[in-house]
Amino acid sequence: MTMNSIMATERDLRLHITMKPILSAEEHDALVMFFTWTGFFATIVGIFSNILVIVTYAKIGFSDTINISYSALGISDLSNSVIRLWGVMCYFFVVTNTHVPFDSSSITVTTSFFPGQGFEKTTAFLTAFIALERCLCVQFPLHVKRIVTKKITVTSIVIIFLFTFIPSNFIHMVFPLKWVFSPAQNRTILAMIPLQTPLRYIIQRVLLAYYGTVLHFTALIAVWICTVFLAVGLQRTVKIRKDTFKNSNAKRDRQRERRVIKTVFLLAVTYLACSTPTAITLLVPHFVPEFETSRGLERISRVSHMLSSVMTQINASTNLFIFIYMGSKFRETFLTLFRKKISTPLKVVN
């Protein structure tokens, strides 16, 4: 061990011992409970809103490729909301000491955290794909129908799901669920028992790097670039004079295309706003190593991770409201789901 490493170790140990927590225990517990309940309500909204999104687009039909992408986004957000809700419920089980037949504090790793990461990144890449599709429409309006076909759209969506969600299930290989005896409950319960092998640490580190760095920042950068192009495209459509339209159909098609671009732009901006806390949380430990290990910062770290999770769930809950606000056809079809059908008058029997 070199002299520099010895000095660094002593410095970290001294910081760990002497540095006082920034948040008090009461403040930390209050913030944790606030973010827990906020996440709980956000998941409930996300479940119902995304079900409505899927049902509405199924009723509209999939003649347009953008409707297929919107539906896939709804499926991903719905799955993420369900899994996140399960994670919140597991936390409530721990806090309330509920005697459920499983160790709720451990099984969340394989049944909520990693699957949630998978669907979170699926949503991110679907958002990037949708934004890219609209960018192609702006740049190549006469050729986009040949570039983005239904087959290409469905194939791209399947590939996104395969590369973002499927790897999250590899965690079950090294963190299996087993039935073990619990002295506290005096019965056999289901718990996560990590394997004590080098393979476990390799897979765990690879998955954390894959989801926490590679996928997250790749999707973030892609959405940022596409959002800039969409903003330029919106400005271009505004500058087009009305007299350039030869007929009312061309004008109507142009207005519809502009609404779609604005819808995708709002989806992208919402994703960027909600992903920023996660990006900051992931980057801070690279510049402040004590963020994850220091006694004085561990509470801040835990709260920041919870805030990131809540913002991710909020992003999964807002699509319905964006579609209702921006899409006239979606809004009209959505409202028909709640309209009562006019019943035929009953015949009067003499």
SEDONU-501207 format. One record per residue (C-alpha): residue in one letter; x negated, y negated, z. Coordinates in steps of 0.5 Angstrom, whole numbers, plus 2048, in hexadecimal, padded with zeros to 3 digits. Layout:
BEGIN
{"A" {X Y Z}},
...
END
This chain:
BEGIN
{"M" {800 800 800}},
{"T" {7FD 7F9 7FE}},
{"M" {7FD 7F3 803}},
{"N" {802 7EF 7FF}},
{"S" {807 7F5 7FF}},
{"I" {805 7F6 807}},
{"M" {807 7EE 808}},
{"A" {80D 7EE 804}},
{"T" {810 7F4 808}},
{"E" {80E 7F0 80E}},
{"R" {812 7EA 80B}},
{"D" {818 7EE 80A}},
{"L" {818 7F1 811}},
{"R" {817 7EB 814}},
{"L" {81D 7E8 810}},
{"H" {821 7EE 811}},
{"I" {820 7ED 819}},
{"T" {820 7E5 81A}},
{"M" {825 7E3 814}},
{"K" {82C 7E1 817}},
{"P" {832 7E3 813}},
{"I" {835 7DE 80F}},
{"L" {83C 7E0 810}},
{"S" {83E 7E2 817}},
{"A" {842 7E8 818}},
{"E" {849 7E5 819}},
{"E" {848 7E1 812}},
{"H" {845 7E7 80F}},
{"D" {84B 7EC 811}},
{"A" {850 7E6 80F}},
{"L" {84D 7E5 808}},
{"V" {84D 7ED 807}},
{"M" {854 7EE 809}},
{"F" {856 7E8 805}},
{"F" {853 7EB 7FF}},
{"T" {856 7F2 800}},
{"W" {85D 7EF 800}},
{"T" {85C 7EB 7FA}},
{"G" {859 7F1 7F7}},
{"F" {85F 7F5 7F9}},
{"F" {864 7F0 7F6}},
{"A" {860 7EF 7F0}},
{"T" {860 7F6 7EE}},
{"I" {867 7F7 7EF}},
{"V" {868 7F1 7EA}},
{"G" {863 7F4 7E6}},
{"I" {867 7FB 7E6}},
{"F" {86E 7F8 7E4}},
{"S" {86B 7F3 7DF}},
{"N" {867 7F8 7DB}},
{"I" {86D 7FD 7DB}},
{"L" {871 7F7 7D8}},
{"V" {86C 7F5 7D3}},
{"I" {86B 7FC 7D1}},
{"V" {873 7FD 7D0}},
{"T" {874 7F7 7CC}},
{"Y" {86E 7F8 7C7}},
{"A" {871 7FF 7C6}},
{"K" {878 7FC 7C5}},
{"I" {874 7F7 7C0}},
{"G" {871 7FC 7BC}},
{"F" {86A 7FD 7BA}},
{"S" {86A 7FA 7B3}},
{"D" {865 7F5 7B5}},
{"T" {85E 7F8 7B7}},
{"I" {85E 7F2 7BD}},
{"N" {864 7F5 7C0}},
{"I" {860 7FC 7C0}},
{"S" {85A 7F8 7C4}},
{"Y" {85F 7F5 7C9}},
{"S" {862 7FB 7CB}},
{"A" {85B 7FF 7CC}},
{"L" {85A 7F9 7D0}},
{"G" {860 7FA 7D4}},
{"I" {85F 801 7D5}},
{"S" {858 800 7D8}},
{"D" {85A 7FA 7DC}},
{"L" {860 7FF 7DF}},
{"S" {85B 804 7E0}},
{"N" {856 7FF 7E4}},
{"S" {85C 7FD 7E8}},
{"V" {85E 804 7EA}},
{"I" {857 806 7EC}},
{"R" {856 7FF 7F0}},
{"L" {85C 800 7F4}},
{"W" {85A 807 7F6}},
{"G" {853 804 7F8}},
{"V" {857 7FE 7FC}},
{"M" {85C 804 7FF}},
{"C" {856 808 801}},
{"Y" {853 801 805}},
{"F" {85A 801 809}},
{"F" {859 808 80B}},
{"V" {852 807 80E}},
{"V" {855 800 811}},
{"T" {85B 803 814}},
{"N" {858 80A 816}},
{"T" {85D 80E 812}},
{"H" {85C 815 813}},
{"V" {85C 817 80C}},
{"P" {85A 81E 809}},
{"F" {853 81A 806}},
{"D" {84E 816 808}},
{"S" {850 80F 805}},
{"S" {84A 80C 806}},
{"S" {846 811 802}},
{"I" {84A 813 7FC}},
{"T" {84B 80C 7FA}},
{"V" {844 80C 7F7}},
{"T" {846 812 7F2}},
{"T" {84E 810 7F1}},
{"S" {84E 809 7F1}},
{"F" {847 805 7F0}},
{"F" {844 808 7EB}},
{"P" {84A 80A 7E7}},
{"G" {84C 802 7E8}},
{"Q" {846 800 7E5}},
{"G" {847 805 7DF}},
{"F" {84E 801 7DD}},
{"E" {84B 7FA 7DF}},
{"K" {846 7FB 7DA}},
{"T" {84B 7FE 7D5}},
{"T" {84F 7F8 7D6}},
{"A" {849 7F3 7D5}},
{"F" {847 7F7 7CE}},
{"L" {84E 7F7 7CC}},
{"T" {84E 7EF 7CD}},
{"A" {848 7EF 7C9}},
{"F" {84B 7F3 7C3}},
{"I" {851 7EF 7C3}},
{"A" {84D 7E8 7C3}},
{"L" {848 7EB 7BE}},
{"E" {84E 7ED 7B9}},
{"R" {851 7E6 7BA}},
{"C" {84A 7E3 7B8}},
{"L" {84A 7E7 7B2}},
{"C" {851 7E5 7B0}},
{"V" {84F 7DE 7B1}},
{"Q" {848 7DF 7AD}},
{"F" {84B 7E4 7A7}},
{"P" {853 7E2 7A7}},
{"L" {853 7E5 7A0}},
{"H" {84F 7EC 7A2}},
{"V" {851 7ED 7A9}},
{"K" {857 7F2 7A7}},
{"R" {851 7F7 7A4}},
{"I" {84C 7F6 7A9}},
{"V" {851 7F7 7AF}},
{"T" {856 7FD 7AD}},
{"K" {85A 801 7B2}},
{"K" {855 807 7B1}},
{"I" {84F 802 7B3}},
{"T" {853 7FF 7B9}},
{"V" {855 806 7BC}},
{"T" {84E 809 7BB}},
{"S" {84B 803 7BE}},
{"I" {850 803 7C4}},
{"V" {84E 80B 7C5}},
{"I" {847 809 7C5}},
{"I" {847 804 7CA}},
{"F" {84B 808 7CF}},
{"L" {846 80E 7CE}},
{"F" {840 80A 7CF}},
{"T" {843 806 7D5}},
{"F" {848 80A 7D9}},
{"I" {845 811 7D8}},
{"P" {83E 810 7DB}},
{"S" {841 80E 7E1}},
{"N" {843 815 7E3}},
{"F" {83C 818 7E3}},
{"I" {83C 815 7EA}},
{"H" {840 81B 7EC}},
{"M" {83A 820 7EA}},
{"V" {836 81D 7F0}},
{"F" {83C 81B 7F4}},
{"P" {841 821 7F5}},
{"L" {847 821 7F9}},
{"K" {847 827 7FE}},
{"W" {84B 829 803}},
{"V" {848 828 80A}},
{"F" {84A 829 811}},
{"S" {84B 822 815}},
{"P" {84A 822 81C}},
{"A" {84D 81B 81D}},
{"Q" {854 81E 81A}},
{"N" {852 825 81C}},
{"R" {854 828 815}},
{"T" {851 829 80E}},
{"I" {851 823 80A}},
{"L" {84F 821 803}},
{"A" {849 81D 803}},
{"M" {843 81B 7FE}},
{"I" {83D 81F 800}},
{"P" {837 81C 7FC}},
{"L" {832 821 7F9}},
{"Q" {82B 820 7FC}},
{"T" {827 821 7F6}},
{"P" {823 81C 7F1}},
{"L" {828 81D 7EC}},
{"R" {82D 819 7F0}},
{"Y" {829 813 7F1}},
{"I" {827 813 7EA}},
{"I" {82E 813 7E7}},
{"Q" {830 80E 7ED}},
{"R" {82B 809 7EB}},
{"V" {82C 80A 7E3}},
{"L" {834 809 7E4}},
{"L" {833 803 7E8}},
{"A" {82E 800 7E3}},
{"Y" {833 802 7DD}},
{"Y" {839 7FF 7E0}},
{"G" {836 7F9 7E4}},
{"T" {831 7F7 7DF}},
{"V" {831 7FA 7D8}},
{"L" {839 7FA 7D7}},
{"H" {83B 7F4 7DB}},
{"F" {836 7EF 7D8}},
{"T" {836 7F2 7D1}},
{"A" {83E 7F1 7D1}},
{"L" {83D 7EA 7D5}},
{"I" {838 7E7 7CF}},
{"A" {83D 7EA 7CA}},
{"V" {843 7E7 7CC}},
{"W" {83F 7E0 7CD}},
{"I" {83D 7E0 7C6}},
{"C" {844 7E2 7C3}},
{"T" {847 7DD 7C8}},
{"V" {843 7D7 7C5}},
{"F" {844 7DA 7BE}},
{"L" {84C 7DA 7BF}},
{"A" {84B 7D3 7C2}},
{"V" {848 7D0 7BC}},
{"G" {84E 7D4 7B8}},
{"L" {853 7D1 7BC}},
{"Q" {850 7CA 7BA}},
{"R" {850 7CC 7B3}},
{"T" {857 7CE 7B3}},
{"V" {859 7C7 7B6}},
{"K" {855 7C3 7B0}},
{"I" {859 7C7 7AB}},
{"R" {85E 7C2 7A8}},
{"K" {865 7C4 7A7}},
{"D" {866 7C2 7A0}},
{"T" {861 7C8 79E}},
{"F" {866 7CD 79F}},
{"K" {869 7CE 799}},
{"N" {870 7D1 79C}},
{"S" {873 7D2 7A2}},
{"N" {871 7DA 7A3}},
{"A" {86A 7D8 7A2}},
{"K" {86B 7D2 7A8}},
{"R" {86E 7D7 7AC}},
{"D" {869 7DC 7AB}},
{"R" {863 7D7 7AD}},
{"Q" {867 7D5 7B3}},
{"R" {868 7DC 7B6}},
{"E" {861 7DE 7B5}},
{"R" {85F 7D7 7B9}},
{"R" {863 7DA 7BE}},
{"V" {860 7E1 7BE}},
{"I" {859 7DD 7BE}},
{"K" {85B 7D9 7C4}},
{"T" {85E 7DF 7C8}},
{"V" {857 7E3 7C7}},
{"F" {854 7DD 7C9}},
{"L" {857 7DC 7D0}},
{"L" {856 7E4 7D1}},
{"A" {84F 7E3 7D0}},
{"V" {84E 7DD 7D4}},
{"T" {852 7E0 7DA}},
{"Y" {84D 7E6 7D9}},
{"L" {847 7E1 7DA}},
{"A" {84A 7DE 7E0}},
{"C" {84C 7E4 7E3}},
{"S" {845 7E7 7E2}},
{"T" {841 7E1 7E4}},
{"P" {841 7E3 7EB}},
{"T" {83F 7EA 7EA}},
{"A" {839 7E8 7E5}},
{"I" {837 7E3 7EB}},
{"T" {837 7E9 7F0}},
{"L" {833 7EE 7EB}},
{"L" {82E 7E8 7EA}},
{"V" {82D 7E6 7F1}},
{"P" {829 7EC 7F4}},
{"H" {824 7EB 7EE}},
{"F" {822 7E4 7F0}},
{"V" {823 7E5 7F8}},
{"P" {822 7EC 7FA}},
{"E" {824 7EB 801}},
{"F" {82B 7EA 7FE}},
{"E" {82D 7F2 7FF}},
{"T" {828 7F3 805}},
{"S" {827 7ED 809}},
{"R" {82C 7ED 810}},
{"G" {82D 7E6 80F}},
{"L" {830 7E7 808}},
{"E" {833 7EE 808}},
{"R" {83A 7EB 80A}},
{"I" {83A 7E6 804}},
{"S" {838 7EC 7FF}},
{"R" {83E 7F0 801}},
{"V" {842 7EA 801}},
{"S" {840 7E8 7FA}},
{"H" {841 7EF 7F7}},
{"M" {848 7EF 7FA}},
{"L" {849 7E8 7F6}},
{"S" {846 7EB 7F0}},
{"S" {84B 7F1 7F0}},
{"V" {851 7ED 7F2}},
{"M" {84F 7E8 7EC}},
{"T" {84F 7EF 7E7}},
{"Q" {855 7F1 7E9}},
{"I" {858 7EA 7E8}},
{"N" {856 7EA 7E1}},
{"A" {859 7F1 7E0}},
{"S" {860 7EE 7E3}},
{"T" {860 7E7 7DE}},
{"N" {861 7EA 7D7}},
{"L" {869 7EB 7D8}},
{"F" {869 7E3 7D9}},
{"I" {865 7E1 7D4}},
{"F" {868 7E5 7CF}},
{"I" {86F 7E3 7D1}},
{"Y" {86C 7DB 7D1}},
{"M" {869 7DC 7CA}},
{"G" {86D 7E1 7C6}},
{"S" {874 7DF 7C4}},
{"K" {875 7E6 7C1}},
{"F" {872 7EA 7C7}},
{"R" {877 7E5 7CB}},
{"E" {87D 7E6 7C7}},
{"T" {87C 7EE 7C8}},
{"F" {87A 7EE 7CF}},
{"L" {880 7EA 7D1}},
{"T" {885 7EF 7CD}},
{"L" {882 7F4 7D2}},
{"F" {886 7F1 7D8}},
{"R" {88C 7EE 7D4}},
{"K" {893 7F2 7D5}},
{"K" {896 7F5 7CF}},
{"I" {89D 7F3 7CD}},
{"S" {8A1 7F9 7CF}},
{"T" {8A7 7FA 7CA}},
{"P" {8AE 7F8 7CC}},
{"L" {8B2 7FE 7CF}},
{"K" {8B8 800 7CB}},
{"V" {8BE 7FE 7CF}},
{"V" {8C2 804 7D0}},
{"N" {8CA 803 7D0}},
END
